């Protein structure tokens, strides 16, 4: 629930509506960048475009999705959520605009890094995340909201991972398969599991109660949830250090099973009538699915390749879960009805299609080029569609009455 002080600060801002809440500029720009970066990457792979970046096309693509796109969505979500968690004032107006400028500066610096000093590129790219971590950390501490300190800790790890990605590339390592990428992806997966474990059962319960359903989700953060999170943390740490080790596969398999059971406790099977709720369960499903796929590859039972299994986490877990949160938060915070229309359902389906086509490309390498094209086109449709459908809501003042 939005606190009174938050709403007072929101009303006090008389400038552009897009700078009245953190989710507005970062969700819109993040979605535009997710689509635009995919268009640029396809053009780079086909030889029709050569960006003046020092990154190879694969490393640029991985970096700009994980640290570029996801960095924006994390900023938008936390800048909106933390004031609600702490009861303190949100970042609005030109201070928020400054964070947006830092994020844009990072995207430009990475894309034209051929002309810049590597330290300058890394500094520009890390600036927004570091400022965000410091700002939110202060709010959590001052507000004595200790239960959410792990979220800020994961954000700090995410920042460190981005810096490590830059350092590895500067040292000549193929950064798209390095420690920085795995650390960043691991932090993102843990953040989704931590925050998703609160919002998915809570939003599901609220909707089911309105429908008069009797079987409701298990309340969030029970003992089993903590065991599942600890199991996933252990699996991520093993995967970070030894991604191909047998012990890593064992921990990934255990974590996958634990989180499948966790998901089943949230009564998602009863939410099919409202895609805005059901998609939260579908997005979370990719977390255990990615863990199990990674375990299967190491055990020798996989058939799509380790990179494809990793994409289940990246494109599936991160892609669909962030889109689910973006659509719901935008509708709720702009005063619209919390229900998914046809266009919203279509962009959800497009993300699932993108993941399915990418997975199929690993299974049928002879058709990989066609399937990669389908996957890229579906991804562009999903996030370009979000920008078209939700952009007007993000740019206009909150609906009243």
C-alpha positions as CSV (number, residue, x, y, z in Angstrom):
1,X,0.0,0.0,0.0
2,X,1.3,3.5,-0.9
3,X,1.9,5.5,2.3
4,X,0.4,8.9,3.0
5,X,3.9,10.6,2.9
6,X,4.6,8.9,-0.4
7,X,1.4,10.2,-1.9
8,X,2.1,13.7,-0.6
9,X,5.5,13.7,-2.3
10,X,3.9,12.3,-5.5
11,X,1.3,15.1,-5.5
12,X,3.9,17.8,-4.7
13,X,5.8,17.0,-8.0
14,X,4.4,19.4,-10.7
15,X,6.8,18.4,-13.5
16,X,6.4,15.6,-16.1
17,X,4.4,12.7,-14.9
18,X,7.1,10.3,-16.1
19,X,9.4,11.5,-13.3
20,X,6.7,11.1,-10.5
21,X,7.6,7.5,-9.7
22,X,10.7,5.3,-10.4
23,X,8.8,2.7,-12.3
24,X,7.6,5.1,-15.0
25,X,10.9,6.1,-16.7
26,X,12.8,2.9,-16.0
27,X,10.1,0.4,-17.1
28,X,9.5,2.4,-20.3
29,X,13.1,2.9,-21.2
30,X,14.0,-0.6,-20.1
31,X,11.4,-2.1,-22.4
32,X,12.5,0.0,-25.3
33,X,16.1,-1.0,-24.8
34,X,15.2,-4.7,-24.5
35,X,13.6,-4.5,-28.0
36,X,16.2,-2.1,-29.5
37,X,19.2,-4.0,-28.2
38,X,17.8,-7.2,-29.8
39,X,17.3,-5.4,-33.1
40,X,20.9,-4.1,-32.9
41,X,22.3,-7.6,-32.0
42,X,20.5,-9.3,-35.0
43,X,22.0,-6.6,-37.3
44,X,25.4,-7.2,-35.8
45,X,25.2,-10.9,-36.3
46,X,24.1,-10.5,-39.9
47,X,27.0,-8.2,-40.6
48,X,24.8,-5.3,-41.4
49,X,25.9,-3.2,-38.4
50,X,29.1,-2.8,-36.5
51,X,28.7,-0.9,-33.3
52,X,31.9,0.9,-32.1
53,X,32.1,-1.2,-29.0
54,X,35.0,-3.2,-27.8
55,X,32.7,-6.1,-26.7
56,X,32.2,-8.9,-29.1
57,X,28.6,-9.3,-30.3
58,X,27.7,-12.1,-27.9
59,X,29.3,-10.4,-24.8
60,X,27.6,-7.1,-25.7
61,X,24.2,-8.9,-26.1
62,X,24.6,-10.7,-22.8
63,X,25.8,-7.6,-20.9
64,X,23.1,-5.3,-22.3
65,X,20.3,-7.6,-21.4
66,X,21.5,-8.6,-18.0
67,X,23.1,-5.4,-16.7
68,X,21.4,-2.9,-19.1
69,X,17.8,-4.0,-19.4
70,X,17.5,-5.7,-16.0
71,X,19.4,-2.9,-14.2
72,X,16.7,-0.5,-15.4
73,X,13.8,-2.8,-14.3
74,X,15.4,-3.4,-10.9
75,X,15.8,0.4,-10.5
76,X,12.2,1.0,-11.4
77,X,10.8,-1.7,-9.1
78,X,12.9,-0.9,-6.1
79,X,12.5,2.9,-6.4
80,X,8.8,2.3,-6.2
81,X,8.7,-0.5,-3.6
82,X,11.3,0.7,-1.1
83,X,9.2,3.8,-0.1
84,X,6.3,1.5,0.6
85,X,8.5,-0.9,2.6
86,X,10.0,1.9,4.7
87,X,7.3,4.6,4.8
88,X,9.9,7.1,3.7
89,X,9.7,9.5,0.7
90,X,10.3,8.2,-2.8
91,X,12.9,9.6,-5.2
92,X,11.0,11.8,-7.7
93,X,11.5,14.7,-10.1
94,X,15.0,15.8,-11.2
95,X,16.7,13.5,-8.8
96,X,15.0,10.6,-10.5
97,X,15.8,12.1,-13.8
98,X,19.5,12.2,-12.8
99,X,19.4,8.4,-12.2
100,X,17.8,7.9,-15.6
101,X,20.6,10.0,-17.2
102,X,23.2,7.8,-15.5
103,X,21.5,4.7,-16.9
104,X,21.4,6.1,-20.4
105,X,25.0,7.2,-20.1
106,X,26.0,3.6,-19.3
107,X,24.2,2.3,-22.4
108,X,25.9,4.9,-24.6
109,X,29.4,4.3,-23.0
110,X,29.2,0.5,-23.6
111,X,27.9,0.9,-27.1
112,X,30.7,3.3,-28.2
113,X,33.4,1.9,-25.9
114,X,35.9,1.6,-28.8
115,X,36.5,5.4,-28.5
116,X,36.7,5.5,-24.6
117,X,39.1,4.4,-21.9
118,X,38.0,1.0,-20.4
119,X,37.9,2.5,-16.9
120,X,35.7,5.4,-18.1
121,X,33.3,2.9,-19.7
122,X,33.1,0.7,-16.6
123,X,32.6,3.8,-14.4
124,X,29.8,5.2,-16.6
125,X,28.1,1.8,-16.7
126,X,28.3,1.2,-13.0
127,X,27.3,4.7,-11.9
128,X,23.5,4.3,-11.8
129,X,23.6,0.9,-10.0
130,X,26.1,2.2,-7.4
131,X,24.1,5.3,-6.7
132,X,20.9,3.3,-6.5
133,X,22.4,0.8,-4.1
134,X,23.7,3.6,-1.9
135,X,20.4,5.4,-2.0
136,X,18.3,2.4,-1.2
137,X,20.7,1.1,1.4
138,X,20.4,4.4,3.2
139,X,16.6,4.2,3.1
140,X,16.5,0.7,4.4
141,X,18.9,1.5,7.3
142,X,17.3,4.8,8.3
143,X,13.8,3.3,8.0
144,X,15.0,0.3,10.1
145,X,13.5,-2.0,7.5
146,X,15.9,-4.8,8.2
147,X,13.9,-7.6,6.6
148,X,14.5,-6.1,3.2
149,X,18.3,-5.6,3.6
150,X,19.0,-8.8,1.7
151,X,17.4,-7.2,-1.4
152,X,19.9,-4.4,-1.2
153,X,22.7,-6.9,-0.6
154,X,21.8,-8.7,-3.8
155,X,21.8,-5.4,-5.6
156,X,25.3,-4.7,-4.4
157,X,26.4,-8.2,-5.6
158,X,24.8,-7.4,-9.0
159,X,26.9,-4.2,-9.1
160,X,30.0,-6.1,-8.3
161,X,29.2,-8.7,-11.0
162,X,28.9,-5.9,-13.6
163,X,32.3,-4.6,-12.6
164,X,33.7,-8.1,-12.8
165,X,32.3,-8.5,-16.3
166,X,34.2,-5.4,-17.5
167,X,37.4,-6.5,-15.7
168,X,37.2,-10.0,-17.3
169,X,36.7,-8.5,-20.8
170,X,39.6,-6.1,-20.3
171,X,41.8,-9.1,-19.4
172,X,40.9,-10.9,-22.6
173,X,38.4,-13.3,-21.2
174,X,35.3,-14.3,-23.1
175,X,33.1,-12.4,-20.7
176,X,29.8,-13.9,-21.9
177,X,30.9,-17.2,-20.2
178,X,32.8,-15.6,-17.3
179,X,32.4,-15.2,-13.6
180,X,30.8,-11.8,-13.9
181,X,27.9,-13.0,-16.0
182,X,27.3,-16.0,-13.8
183,X,27.5,-13.8,-10.6
184,X,25.1,-11.3,-12.1
185,X,22.7,-13.9,-13.3
186,X,22.9,-15.7,-10.0
187,X,22.1,-12.5,-8.1
188,X,19.1,-11.9,-10.4
189,X,17.7,-15.4,-9.9
190,X,18.0,-15.1,-6.1
191,X,16.4,-11.7,-6.2
192,X,13.5,-13.0,-8.2
193,X,13.2,-15.9,-5.8
194,X,13.3,-13.7,-2.8
195,X,10.9,-10.9,-4.0
196,X,8.8,-13.3,-6.0
197,X,8.3,-15.5,-3.0
198,X,6.5,-12.5,-1.3
199,X,4.5,-11.0,-4.1
200,X,3.3,-14.1,-6.0
201,X,1.5,-15.7,-3.1
202,X,0.3,-12.4,-1.8
203,X,-1.2,-11.2,-5.1
204,X,-2.6,-14.7,-5.7
205,X,-4.3,-14.7,-2.3
206,X,-5.8,-11.3,-2.9
207,X,-7.3,-12.3,-6.2
208,X,-8.6,-15.7,-5.0
209,X,-10.3,-14.1,-2.0
210,X,-12.2,-11.8,-4.4
211,X,-13.2,-14.9,-6.4
212,X,-14.5,-16.6,-3.3
213,X,-12.0,-19.4,-3.5
214,X,-11.4,-21.4,-0.4
215,X,-8.0,-23.0,-1.1
216,X,-5.5,-20.2,-0.8
217,X,-1.7,-20.0,-1.1
218,X,0.5,-20.8,1.8
219,X,1.5,-17.5,3.4
220,X,4.9,-16.3,2.2
221,X,8.3,-16.9,3.9
222,X,7.5,-20.0,5.9
223,X,10.2,-22.4,7.0
224,X,10.0,-24.3,3.7
225,X,10.5,-21.1,1.8
226,X,13.7,-20.4,3.7
227,X,15.0,-23.9,3.1
228,X,14.2,-23.5,-0.6
229,X,16.1,-20.2,-0.8
230,X,19.1,-21.6,1.1
231,X,19.1,-24.5,-1.4
232,X,19.1,-22.2,-4.4
233,X,21.8,-20.0,-2.8
234,X,24.0,-23.1,-2.4
235,X,23.3,-24.2,-6.0
236,X,24.1,-20.7,-7.4
237,X,27.4,-20.6,-5.4
238,X,28.4,-24.0,-6.8
239,X,27.4,-23.0,-10.3
240,X,29.4,-19.8,-10.0
241,X,32.6,-21.6,-9.0
242,X,32.3,-24.9,-10.9
243,X,29.4,-24.8,-13.4
244,X,30.2,-28.2,-14.9
245,X,30.9,-30.1,-11.7
246,X,28.8,-33.0,-10.6
247,X,28.2,-31.5,-7.1
248,X,26.8,-28.4,-8.9
249,X,24.4,-30.6,-10.8
250,X,23.3,-32.2,-7.6
251,X,22.6,-28.9,-5.9
252,X,20.9,-27.5,-9.0
253,X,18.6,-30.5,-9.1
254,X,17.8,-30.2,-5.4
255,X,17.1,-26.5,-5.8
256,X,14.9,-27.1,-8.8
257,X,12.7,-29.6,-7.0
258,X,12.4,-27.4,-3.9
259,X,11.3,-24.4,-5.9
260,X,8.8,-26.5,-7.9
261,X,7.3,-27.6,-4.7
262,X,7.4,-24.0,-3.4
263,X,5.5,-22.8,-6.5
264,X,2.9,-25.6,-6.2
265,X,2.1,-24.3,-2.7
266,X,0.9,-20.9,-4.1
267,X,-2.3,-22.2,-5.8
268,X,-1.4,-21.0,-9.3
269,X,-3.6,-23.7,-10.8
270,X,-6.6,-21.7,-9.8
271,X,-5.5,-18.4,-11.4
272,X,-6.0,-19.3,-15.1
273,X,-9.0,-17.0,-15.4
274,X,-6.8,-13.9,-14.8
275,X,-3.6,-13.9,-16.9
276,X,-2.2,-11.0,-14.9
277,X,-2.0,-13.3,-11.9
278,X,-1.2,-16.5,-13.7
279,X,1.8,-15.0,-15.5
280,X,3.5,-14.5,-12.1
281,X,3.4,-18.2,-11.6
282,X,4.5,-18.9,-15.1
283,X,7.4,-16.5,-14.8
284,X,8.5,-18.1,-11.5
285,X,8.3,-21.6,-13.0
286,X,11.3,-20.8,-15.2
287,X,13.5,-20.5,-12.1
288,X,13.2,-24.2,-11.1
289,X,13.0,-25.2,-14.7
290,X,16.4,-23.5,-15.5
291,X,18.0,-25.2,-12.4
292,X,16.7,-28.6,-13.5
293,X,17.8,-28.0,-17.1
294,X,21.3,-27.1,-16.0
295,X,21.5,-30.2,-13.8
296,X,20.3,-32.4,-16.7
297,X,23.1,-31.0,-19.0
298,X,25.8,-31.8,-16.4
299,X,24.4,-35.3,-15.6
300,X,24.4,-36.0,-19.4
301,X,20.7,-36.2,-19.8
302,X,20.3,-32.8,-21.5
303,X,19.9,-32.4,-25.2
304,X,19.9,-28.6,-25.8
305,X,23.3,-27.5,-24.5
306,X,24.4,-25.6,-21.4
307,X,24.0,-22.2,-23.0
308,X,20.4,-23.0,-23.9
309,X,19.7,-24.2,-20.3
310,X,21.2,-20.9,-19.1
311,X,18.8,-19.0,-21.4
312,X,15.8,-20.5,-19.5
313,X,16.9,-18.4,-16.5
314,X,17.8,-15.4,-18.6
315,X,15.0,-15.1,-21.2
316,X,12.4,-17.1,-19.3
317,X,12.9,-16.4,-15.6
318,X,14.1,-12.8,-16.0
319,X,12.2,-12.0,-19.2
320,X,8.8,-13.2,-18.3
321,X,8.9,-12.4,-14.5
322,X,10.0,-8.8,-15.1
323,X,7.3,-8.3,-17.8
324,X,4.7,-9.7,-15.4
325,X,5.8,-7.3,-12.7
326,X,6.0,-4.4,-15.1
327,X,2.5,-4.8,-16.4
328,X,0.9,-5.3,-13.0
329,X,2.8,-2.4,-11.3
330,X,2.0,-0.1,-14.2
331,X,-1.7,-0.9,-14.1
332,X,-1.9,-0.6,-10.3
333,X,0.2,2.5,-9.8
334,X,-1.6,4.4,-12.7
335,X,-5.1,3.7,-11.3
336,X,-6.2,1.1,-13.9
337,X,-8.1,-2.1,-13.3
338,X,-5.8,-5.1,-12.4
339,X,-6.7,-7.3,-15.4
340,X,-4.9,-8.3,-18.5
341,X,-6.4,-7.4,-21.9
342,X,-5.7,-9.1,-25.2
343,X,-2.6,-7.0,-25.9
344,X,-1.1,-7.8,-22.6
345,X,-1.8,-11.5,-23.0
346,X,-0.1,-11.3,-26.4
347,X,3.1,-9.9,-25.1
348,X,3.2,-12.6,-22.4
349,X,2.8,-15.3,-25.1
350,X,5.5,-13.6,-27.2
351,X,8.1,-14.0,-24.4
352,X,7.2,-17.7,-23.9
353,X,7.5,-18.2,-27.7
354,X,10.9,-16.5,-27.6
355,X,12.1,-18.9,-24.9
356,X,10.7,-21.9,-26.6
357,X,12.2,-21.1,-30.0
358,X,15.6,-20.4,-28.3
359,X,15.4,-23.8,-26.6
360,X,14.4,-25.5,-29.8
361,X,17.4,-24.0,-31.6
362,X,19.6,-26.0,-29.1
363,X,17.7,-29.2,-29.8
364,X,17.7,-28.9,-33.6
365,X,20.9,-27.1,-34.6
366,X,20.1,-27.6,-38.3
367,X,17.2,-25.2,-37.9
368,X,19.1,-22.9,-35.4
369,X,19.2,-19.8,-37.7
370,X,15.4,-19.9,-38.4
371,X,14.6,-20.6,-34.7
372,X,16.9,-17.8,-33.5
373,X,15.2,-15.4,-35.9
374,X,11.8,-16.4,-34.5
375,X,13.0,-16.1,-31.0
376,X,14.4,-12.6,-31.6
377,X,11.3,-11.4,-33.4
378,X,9.1,-12.7,-30.6
379,X,11.3,-10.9,-28.0
380,X,11.1,-7.6,-29.9
381,X,7.3,-8.0,-30.2
382,X,7.0,-8.6,-26.5
383,X,9.0,-5.6,-25.2
384,X,8.2,-3.4,-28.1
385,X,4.5,-4.3,-27.4
386,X,4.9,-3.3,-23.8
387,X,6.3,0.1,-24.8
388,X,3.4,0.7,-27.2
389,X,0.7,-0.6,-24.9
390,X,1.9,0.8,-21.6
391,X,4.0,3.8,-22.7
392,X,1.0,6.1,-22.7
393,X,0.1,5.0,-19.1
394,X,3.6,5.6,-17.9
395,X,3.8,9.1,-19.5
396,X,0.4,10.3,-18.3
397,X,-0.6,11.3,-14.7
398,X,-2.3,8.7,-12.5
399,X,-6.0,8.1,-13.4
400,X,-8.3,9.4,-10.6
401,X,-11.9,8.6,-9.9
